[in-house]
Amino acid sequence: MANAIRALSMDAVQAANSGHPGMPMGMADVATVLFSDFLKYDPKAPKWADRDRFVLSAGHGSMLIYSLLHLTGYERPTLQDIKDFRQLSSPCAGHPENFKLEGVEATTGPLGQGFAMAVGMAIAERHLNAHFGDDLVDHKTWVIAGDGCLMEAINHEAVGLAGHLQLGRLNVLWDDNGITIDGGTELSTSEDIPARYRASGWHVVSCDGHDFDDIRKALKEAEADPRPSLVACKTVIGYGAPTKQGTSATHGAPLGDEEIAGTRDALGWDHEPFVVPDDVRGAWLALGEKGAVAHEAWNTRLSSHGDKAEFERRMSGALPDGSAMQDYLNGLAKDPPKVATRKASEMALGAITAALPEMVGGSADLTGSNNTKTSSTKPLTKDDYSGRYIYYGIREFGMAAAMNGMALHGGIIPYGGTFLVFTDYCRGAMRLSAIQNTRAIYVMTHDSIGLGEDGPTHQPIEHLQSLRAMPNMQVFRPADAIETAECWALAIKRSEGPSTLALTRQGLPPLRHDVSVNHCEKGAYCIKPAENEKRVVLIATGSEVSLAMDVAAGLEANGVGADVISMPCTELFDAQSDAYKSELLGDSGILRVSIEAGTTFGWERYTGLDGMRFGIDSFGASAPIKDLFEHFGLTADAITPQIMTKLG
């Protein structure tokens, strides 16, 4: 059975003339034992809520999971899909993608992130178990990780978090083959990996990764231990290849016809490419059918469970009926406060977390700055997994990846906070949020030079535009408390991708009272129409919308009509009709002016080349907020005369 994995893997890579055969060949024995004796799954119901989660963190070895899914009876990949490995028509991409194949729990390939997402999945399992009990939620998370996954910096963050929370349902199978692309791991690392894991609160066990009995023994020990487990599986990369096994030559390149022929001889695999004999295929399919029994027993428990409807709602991602957000907005509109949008976010979250029990939040050691904790979200700890607030510590990347894992698991809408400038640390996971279509919400505060004296290391300049450049990421930068609540409503409603809320440290005046519709829904809207003949359209976001209002007042005093456009989400605006865009931005005779306390890069798409762009195209400075805005020319007194001069 293991040799079927090896054969399919080397044949697919050879046919594609591209890929990584070594890891699937080396870990085939471990994977066979895992899928035979330990993993709970039902190929006929890939989305079964109480299935074990299996994450191939070493995503370059994608033919391992494609082979396993095909052999155990998942609808796809078909044999033809595998023959078309890495081709445009095939769901068998170079690295596994969760939206292309059911049974692929997470998109992996950027090393370490699959491992870190699995930590989030394990958190989700324990949290939902605390609310719904063993009858509905009682599964494990299994990971296959390589040396690269364990070297990446995110691994240290993920390991520390999992150990701290004592996630005993998490088991990581380390492909300990001692090889990276460059050669032996001794070229680049000397650390005692088992000791590091033990020091982080993990259980560690080792096995011969080619001895079935030894593998079973190690996996049983891991399964039984109350701590998260690392199983060091000593393997030979490219196992079976007569001249290349155990070398980096098998890592990321086809073996070649001659080596494949020698491998077939060495393994006793006397079959043509892509042929799996009936007895072997039958044994694999029988494994896949075993899960149907456990699945049916679970269905029986679910059918009579008192929380059936709520459990199914949460796992589907559907939001409950109710008017909590509109009620909150109605109350807000009666007396809009002058607050920082980070505070406005906290206020909105108070209503949201009270109404949505699936909201699980946290912060990377900036709770008091990000304002992400509410009265409804008690801490989630190793002693109480029912909590809804995670103290992630200074682990921005690990937090973002864990949020992805929770969202992928289902039943949770995760949100987490740090400073906007530290999206640099989170970015790899945020990109995977966008690729995987996960409903993860990033609460990024201190969104400009408006944070003041902490200076240029903490003042984001290019970050808003860099995040806006990311496909499928919606970036919201609200201008006041009402816009903040509206942006939160849109982020929660969005089930097909992530959202980032960029929020201020400094207080902002209320600009809106009308809450009859969600004006942020179209990405941009006219918050103040021109009073004189319109000659200027001022486009601003966040804290600069109030500045644009002051500029408009100065222009109107000089007889120049100016619309003020609040643009909290460029992505949503870009999706509107051409007619709406033209109506908002005006015709070619109108001077378009953008104002944002960040880089001016990219704003010409809205202002045109003949427009004006006010922003910051250098790094910030350390000073009080008022001094900084004056220094960088972001005041009405500095901007209004320049516009008047441009108008002539």
C-alpha positions in Angstrom: 0.0 0.0 0.0 2.8 2.4 0.8 4.5 1.6 -2.5 1.4 2.7 -4.3 2.0 6.2 -2.9 5.6 6.0 -4.0 4.8 4.9 -7.5 2.0 7.4 -8.1 4.2 10.2 -6.7 7.3 9.5 -8.8 5.2 8.8 -11.9 3.2 12.1 -11.6 6.3 14.2 -11.0 8.0 12.5 -14.0 5.0 13.1 -16.3 4.9 16.8 -15.2 8.7 17.1 -15.4 8.3 19.1 -12.2 7.7 18.4 -8.6 9.0 16.9 -5.4 9.0 13.1 -5.3 11.4 12.6 -2.3 9.1 13.5 0.6 6.1 11.4 -0.5 8.4 8.4 -1.1 10.0 8.9 2.3 6.8 9.4 4.3 4.7 6.8 2.5 5.0 4.3 5.3 4.1 6.8 8.0 1.1 8.1 6.0 -0.1 4.6 5.3 -0.1 3.8 9.1 -1.8 7.1 9.9 -4.6 6.6 7.3 -5.0 2.9 8.2 -5.1 2.9 12.0 -5.5 6.5 13.4 -7.1 9.1 11.1 -10.9 9.5 11.3 -12.3 10.5 7.9 -15.0 9.6 5.5 -14.2 10.1 1.8 -17.9 10.2 1.0 -18.4 13.2 3.3 -15.2 15.3 3.2 -16.8 18.1 5.2 -18.0 15.9 8.1 -17.7 18.3 11.0 -16.1 15.8 13.4 -13.5 14.4 11.0 -9.9 14.5 12.1 -8.0 17.3 10.4 -5.0 16.2 8.4 -2.6 19.0 7.3 0.3 18.4 4.9 2.5 21.3 6.2 5.3 20.1 3.9 3.1 21.1 1.0 5.9 20.7 -1.6 5.3 16.9 -1.2 1.8 17.4 -2.5 1.7 14.1 -4.3 1.5 12.4 -0.9 -1.9 13.9 -0.2 -3.1 13.5 -3.8 -2.2 9.9 -3.7 -3.9 9.4 -0.3 -7.1 11.1 -1.4 -7.3 9.2 -4.6 -6.5 5.8 -3.1 -9.0 6.1 -0.2 -11.9 6.9 -2.5 -12.4 10.6 -2.5 -14.3 11.8 -5.6 -11.2 13.7 -6.7 -8.5 13.6 -7.6 -9.2 11.1 -10.3 -6.4 9.1 -11.8 -6.5 11.5 -14.8 -6.1 14.4 -12.4 -3.0 12.8 -11.0 -1.7 12.2 -14.5 -2.2 15.9 -15.1 -0.3 16.9 -12.0 0.8 20.5 -12.0 -1.1 21.2 -15.3 -3.6 24.0 -15.7 -6.6 21.6 -16.0 -5.8 19.6 -12.9 -6.8 20.3 -9.2 -3.5 18.6 -8.3 -1.6 21.9 -8.1 2.1 22.1 -7.3 1.2 22.7 -3.7 -2.2 21.7 -2.2 -5.0 24.2 -2.4 -8.0 23.8 -0.1 -10.5 25.2 -2.6 -9.5 22.9 -5.4 -9.9 19.5 -3.6 -12.1 18.4 -0.8 -9.9 16.6 1.7 -7.2 19.2 1.5 -7.8 21.1 4.7 -5.4 24.0 4.1 -3.4 25.5 1.3 0.2 24.7 2.2 3.6 25.2 0.7 5.0 28.3 2.5 6.8 26.2 5.0 5.7 26.3 8.6 2.3 27.8 7.9 0.5 24.5 7.6 1.9 23.6 11.1 0.8 26.9 12.5 -2.7 26.7 10.9 -3.0 23.2 12.5 -2.5 24.9 15.9 -5.5 27.1 15.1 -7.5 24.0 14.1 -6.6 22.3 17.4 -7.7 25.5 19.2 -11.0 25.4 17.4 -11.6 21.8 18.2 -11.0 22.3 21.9 -13.1 25.5 22.0 -16.1 23.9 20.2 -15.8 20.8 22.4 -16.1 23.0 25.5 -19.4 24.4 24.1 -20.9 21.3 22.4 -19.3 18.3 24.2 -17.8 15.1 23.1 -20.9 13.9 21.3 -20.5 16.5 18.6 -16.8 17.6 18.8 -14.2 15.0 19.5 -11.5 14.8 16.9 -7.7 15.3 16.4 -5.4 17.3 14.2 -2.6 15.5 12.5 0.2 17.2 10.7 3.0 16.0 8.4 5.9 18.5 8.6 9.4 18.6 7.2 12.7 20.0 8.4 11.9 23.3 6.7 8.6 23.6 8.6 10.5 23.2 11.8 13.2 25.7 10.8 10.9 28.5 9.8 10.5 31.3 12.4 6.8 30.8 12.5 7.4 27.3 13.9 8.8 28.7 17.1 5.7 30.9 17.5 3.3 28.0 16.8 5.1 25.6 19.0 5.1 28.0 21.9 1.4 28.8 21.6 0.4 25.1 21.3 2.5 24.1 24.3 1.2 27.0 26.4 -2.4 26.0 25.6 -1.6 22.3 26.0 -3.3 21.3 22.8 -3.1 17.5 23.4 -5.3 16.7 20.3 -2.5 18.1 18.1 0.0 15.5 16.7 2.9 16.5 14.4 4.7 13.8 12.4 8.1 15.2 11.6 9.7 13.8 8.4 13.1 13.7 10.0 15.1 12.9 6.8 18.0 15.3 7.4 17.8 16.7 3.9 17.0 20.2 2.5 17.4 21.5 -1.0 21.0 22.6 -0.3 22.0 19.2 1.1 22.2 17.7 4.6 20.6 19.7 7.4 24.0 19.8 9.1 24.9 22.6 6.6 22.4 25.0 8.2 21.3 23.8 11.7 22.7 22.3 14.9 19.7 22.7 17.2 18.4 19.9 19.4 14.8 20.0 18.0 13.3 17.4 20.4 14.8 19.4 23.4 13.2 22.6 22.0 9.8 21.0 21.8 10.1 19.4 25.3 11.1 22.8 26.7 7.9 24.3 25.1 5.7 21.8 26.9 5.4 19.2 24.1 5.5 15.4 24.3 8.2 14.0 22.0 8.6 10.5 20.7 10.6 9.0 17.8 10.3 6.1 15.5 11.8 4.4 12.5 9.7 5.9 9.7 10.0 2.7 7.6 9.0 0.2 10.4 5.2 -0.1 10.5 5.1 -1.5 14.1 7.4 1.2 15.4 5.3 3.9 13.7 2.1 2.5 15.2 3.7 2.4 18.7 4.9 6.0 18.4 1.5 7.3 17.1 -0.4 5.5 19.9 1.9 7.1 22.4 1.3 10.5 20.8 -2.4 10.0 20.8 -2.5 9.1 24.4 -0.4 11.9 25.8 -2.3 15.0 27.1 0.3 17.3 25.6 0.8 18.2 21.9 3.1 15.6 20.4 6.0 15.7 18.0 6.7 12.3 16.5 10.2 12.3 15.0 9.9 9.9 12.1 13.4 9.0 10.9 13.0 8.5 7.2 15.0 8.2 4.0 14.0 10.8 1.5 13.2 9.3 -1.9 13.0 5.8 -0.3 13.5 3.1 -2.9 15.4 5.1 -5.4 18.6 3.1 -5.9 21.1 5.9 -6.4 19.3 9.0 -5.3 17.5 8.0 -2.0 18.8 9.9 1.0 20.1 12.8 -1.1 18.8 16.2 -2.0 18.6 15.0 -5.6 15.2 13.6 -4.8 13.9 16.7 -3.1 12.7 18.9 -5.9 13.2 17.2 -9.3 11.9 14.2 -11.3 13.9 11.1 -10.7 14.4 10.3 -14.4 13.3 7.2 -16.4 16.4 5.2 -15.4 16.1 5.9 -11.7 12.4 5.2 -11.8 13.0 1.8 -13.4 15.5 1.0 -10.7 13.1 2.1 -8.0 10.4 -0.2 -9.4 12.9 -3.1 -9.2 14.0 -2.1 -5.7 10.4 -2.0 -4.4 9.2 -5.0 -6.3 6.6 -2.8 -8.0 6.1 -4.5 -11.3 3.4 -2.3 -12.8 3.2 0.3 -15.5 3.1 4.0 -14.7 -0.1 5.1 -12.9 -1.3 1.5 -12.5 -2.3 0.3 -9.0 -3.2 -3.4 -8.8 -6.7 -4.3 -7.8 -5.7 -5.9 -4.5 -3.8 -2.8 -3.3 -6.5 -0.5 -4.5 -9.1 -2.6 -2.8 -7.2 -2.4 0.5 -7.0 1.3 0.3 -10.7 1.7 -0.6 -11.6 -0.5 2.4 -9.8 2.0 4.7 -11.8 4.8 3.2 -15.1 2.9 3.9 -14.3 2.4 7.6 -14.9 6.0 8.4 -18.6 5.8 7.3 -19.4 3.8 10.4 -18.0 6.5 12.8 -19.7 9.1 10.7 -23.1 7.5 10.9 -22.8 7.1 14.6 -22.0 10.8 14.9 -25.0 11.6 12.6 -27.2 9.7 15.1 -25.9 11.7 18.0 -26.3 15.0 16.1 -29.9 14.2 15.1 -31.1 14.1 18.8 -28.7 16.7 20.2 -30.3 19.7 21.8 -27.8 22.1 20.2 -28.1 20.6 16.7 -29.4 23.8 15.0 -26.9 26.1 16.6 -24.0 23.7 15.9 -25.0 23.4 12.3 -25.4 27.1 12.0 -21.9 27.8 13.3 -20.2 25.2 11.2 -21.9 26.4 8.1 -20.7 30.0 8.7 -24.2 31.4 8.5 -24.9 34.4 10.7 -27.8 34.3 13.1 -30.9 36.4 12.5 -31.1 39.5 14.5 -30.7 43.3 14.5 -28.0 43.7 17.1 -25.7 45.7 14.8 -28.5 48.0 13.5 -29.7 48.5 17.0 -26.2 49.5 18.0 -25.9 51.9 15.0 -29.2 53.5 15.8 -28.0 54.2 19.3 -24.7 55.5 18.1 -26.3 57.9 15.6 -28.2 59.6 18.4 -25.0 60.8 20.0 -21.9 59.9 17.9 -18.8 60.1 20.1 -15.5 61.7 19.3 -13.2 58.7 19.7 -10.3 57.0 18.0 -11.5 54.4 15.6 -9.7 51.7 17.6 -12.0 52.7 20.5 -15.0 52.8 18.1 -14.0 49.2 17.1 -14.0 48.1 20.7 -17.5 49.6 21.1 -18.8 47.8 18.0 -17.1 44.6 19.1 -19.0 44.8 22.4 -22.3 44.5 20.5 -20.9 42.0 18.0 -19.4 39.6 20.4 -22.5 39.6 22.6 -24.6 38.7 19.6 -22.2 36.2 17.9 -20.8 33.5 20.1 -18.6 32.2 17.3 -16.4 35.4 17.5 -13.1 34.4 19.0 -10.6 37.3 19.3 -7.2 38.1 20.5 -4.2 40.3 20.3 -0.4 39.9 19.9 0.3 41.4 23.3 -1.4 44.7 22.5 -4.8 44.1 24.1 -5.0 47.5 25.7 -3.8 49.2 22.5 -5.9 47.2 19.9 -9.0 47.2 22.1 -10.0 43.7 21.0 -11.3 42.4 24.2 -14.9 42.8 25.3 -17.0 41.9 28.3 -18.3 38.8 26.4 -14.8 37.4 25.7 -13.2 35.8 28.7 -9.8 34.3 28.1 -9.3 31.0 26.4 -6.8 29.0 28.4 -5.5 25.5 28.9 -7.8 25.3 31.9 -10.9 26.7 30.1 -11.2 26.3 26.4 -14.7 27.8 26.4 -13.1 31.3 26.5 -13.2 33.5 23.5 -10.1 35.7 23.9 -6.6 34.4 23.1 -3.5 36.1 24.5 -1.2 35.3 21.6 1.8 36.9 23.1 4.4 38.6 20.8 3.6 36.2 18.0 2.1 38.2 15.2 2.7 35.7 12.4 1.7 32.8 14.6 -1.5 34.6 15.5 -2.5 35.3 11.9 -1.8 31.7 10.9 -3.7 30.3 13.8 -6.6 32.5 12.8 -6.5 30.9 9.4 -6.6 27.5 11.0 -9.6 28.4 13.1 -11.5 29.8 10.1 -10.7 26.7 8.0 -11.8 24.4 10.8 -15.2 26.1 10.9 -17.5 27.1 13.7 -15.4 30.2 14.6 -15.0 33.7 13.1 -11.5 34.7 14.3 -10.2 38.2 14.7 -6.9 39.4 16.0 -5.1 42.6 16.6 -1.7 44.2 16.3 -0.3 47.5 15.0 -0.7 48.1 11.2 3.0 48.4 10.8 3.4 44.8 12.0 1.3 43.5 9.1 4.9 43.0 7.8 5.2 40.2 10.3 1.8 38.8 9.6 1.9 39.2 5.8 2.6 35.6 4.8 -0.4 34.4 6.7 -2.6 37.3 5.5 -1.7 36.3 2.0 -2.8 32.7 2.7 -6.0 34.1 4.2 -6.7 35.7 0.8 -5.7 32.7 -1.2 -7.7 30.3 0.9 -10.8 32.5 1.1 -10.8 32.4 4.9 -13.1 34.7 7.0 -10.3 36.1 9.2 -10.5 39.6 10.4 -7.3 41.6 11.1 -7.7 44.5 13.6 -4.8 46.7 12.8 -4.5 49.9 14.9 -2.1 52.8 15.0 -2.7 53.2 11.3 -0.6 56.3 10.5 1.8 58.9 11.7 -1.1 59.7 14.0 0.3 57.3 16.5 2.9 60.0 17.3 6.1 59.8 19.3 6.9 56.1 18.7 8.4 57.3 15.4 9.1 55.8 12.0 9.6 52.2 13.1 6.0 52.1 14.3 4.4 54.5 11.8 3.0 52.7 8.7 3.5 54.5 5.4 3.3 51.9 2.6 1.2 49.3 4.5 -2.2 50.4 3.4 -1.4 50.3 -0.2 0.6 47.1 0.0 -2.4 45.4 1.6 -4.8 46.9 -1.0 -2.6 45.4 -3.7 -3.3 41.9 -2.3 -6.0 40.1 -4.2 -9.1 39.1 -2.2 -8.1 41.2 0.8 -10.6 43.9 1.7 -9.0 46.8 3.6 -11.3 49.1 5.6 -10.2 52.4 6.9 -13.2 54.0 8.6 -13.4 57.8 9.4 -15.5 57.8 12.5 -17.4 55.6 15.0 -20.4 55.0 12.6 -18.2 54.0 9.7 -16.2 51.7 12.0 -19.4 49.9 13.0 -20.4 49.7 9.3 -17.0 48.3 8.3 -17.2 45.7 11.1 -20.6 44.6 9.8 -19.2 44.2 6.3 -16.1 42.2 7.5 -18.3 39.8 9.5 -20.7 39.3 6.6 -17.9 38.5 4.2 -17.6 34.8 4.2 -15.4 34.4 1.1 -12.2 36.2 2.2 -10.3 38.1 4.9 -10.7 41.7 5.9 -8.3 44.2 7.5 -9.6 47.1 9.6 -7.0 50.0 9.8 -7.8 52.0 12.9 -6.5 55.2 14.5 -4.8 55.8 17.8 -6.0 59.5 17.8 -9.5 60.6 18.5 -11.7 61.6 15.5 -14.7 63.8 15.3 -18.1 62.3 14.3 -18.9 63.0 10.7 -22.1 61.0 10.1 -25.5 60.6 11.7 -27.4 58.8 8.9 -27.5 55.0 9.5 -30.5 54.2 7.4 -28.2 52.3 5.0 -24.6 51.0 5.2 -22.8 53.7 3.2 -19.5 51.9 3.4 -21.0 49.0 1.5 -20.1 50.6 -1.9 -16.5 51.3 -0.7 -16.9 55.1 -1.2 -19.7 57.7 -1.0 -20.2 61.4 -0.9 -20.1 62.5 2.7 -20.4 66.2 1.9 -21.7 67.6 -1.4 -20.4 70.8 -2.9 -22.2 74.0 -1.9 -20.8 76.2 -4.7 -20.3 75.1 -8.3 -18.3 71.9 -8.0 -14.8 72.2 -9.2 -13.0 69.8 -6.8 -13.6 66.3 -5.5 -11.6 65.5 -2.3 -11.1 61.8 -1.8 -9.9 60.7 1.7 -9.9 57.8 4.1 -9.9 57.3 7.8 -8.6 60.2 9.9 -8.0 62.3 6.8 -11.8 62.5 6.0 -12.2 65.1 8.7 -9.2 66.9 7.3 -10.8 66.8 3.8 -13.9 68.4 5.4 -11.8 71.3 6.7 -10.1 71.7 3.3 -13.6 71.7 1.6 -14.7 74.4 4.1 -11.7 76.5 3.0 -12.4 76.0 -0.7 -16.1 76.8 -0.3 -15.1 80.0 1.5 -13.2 81.0 -1.6 -16.2 80.2 -3.8 -14.9 76.8 -5.0 -17.4 73.9 -4.6 -15.9 70.7 -3.3 -17.4 67.2 -2.8 -15.8 65.2 0.0 -15.7 61.5 -0.8 -15.1 59.1 2.1 -13.4 55.9 0.6 -13.2 53.4 3.5 -12.6 50.4 1.1 -11.1 50.8 -2.3 -11.7 47.2 -3.2 -15.5 47.6 -2.7 -15.4 50.8 -4.7 -13.5 49.2 -7.5 -16.3 46.6 -7.8 -19.0 49.2 -8.4 -20.4 50.1 -11.8 -18.7 52.6 -14.0 -21.7 54.8 -13.7 -21.4 55.0 -9.9 -17.7 55.6 -10.1 -18.2 58.5 -12.6 -21.0 59.9 -10.5 -18.8 60.0 -7.5 -15.5 61.1 -9.0 -16.8 63.6 -11.5 -15.9 64.1 -15.1 -12.6 65.1 -16.6 -13.1 68.8 -15.9 -13.1 68.2 -12.1 -9.9 68.3 -10.1 -9.6 65.2 -8.1 -7.5 65.3 -4.9 -6.6 62.4 -2.6 -5.6 62.9 1.0 -4.3 60.0 3.0 -1.5 59.9 5.7 0.5 57.3 3.9 2.2 56.8 0.6 0.7 58.6 -2.4 1.7 55.5 -4.6 -1.4 54.2 -6.4 -3.7 57.1 -5.7 -3.4 58.3 -9.3 -5.8 55.5 -10.3 -8.5 57.7 -8.7 -7.1 61.2 -9.1 -5.8 60.7 -12.7 -2.3 62.0 -13.6 -3.6 65.6 -13.6 -5.0 65.3 -10.1 -3.3 66.1 -6.8 -2.2 63.6 -4.2 -1.4 64.6 -0.6 0.3 62.0 1.6 3.7 60.9 2.8 6.4 59.4 0.6 9.1 59.1 3.2 9.3 57.4 6.5 7.7 59.2 9.5 9.3 60.9 12.5 9.1 61.0 16.2 7.0 63.8 17.5 3.6 64.7 18.9 0.7 64.1 16.5 -0.1 67.8 15.8 3.5 68.5 15.0 3.8 65.5 12.6 0.7 66.5 10.6 2.1 70.0 10.2 5.5 68.8 9.3 4.2 66.5 6.6 1.9 69.2 5.2 -1.3 67.4 6.1 -3.3 70.3 7.3 -6.1 72.4 5.8 -3.8 75.5 5.9 -1.2 73.6 3.9 -3.4 71.9 1.4 -6.1 74.5 0.6 -3.7 77.1 -1.0 -2.1 74.4 -3.2 -5.5 73.4 -4.6 -6.4 77.0 -5.2 -3.1 77.5 -7.0 -3.7 74.4 -9.1 -7.2 75.7 -10.1 -5.6 79.0 -11.1 
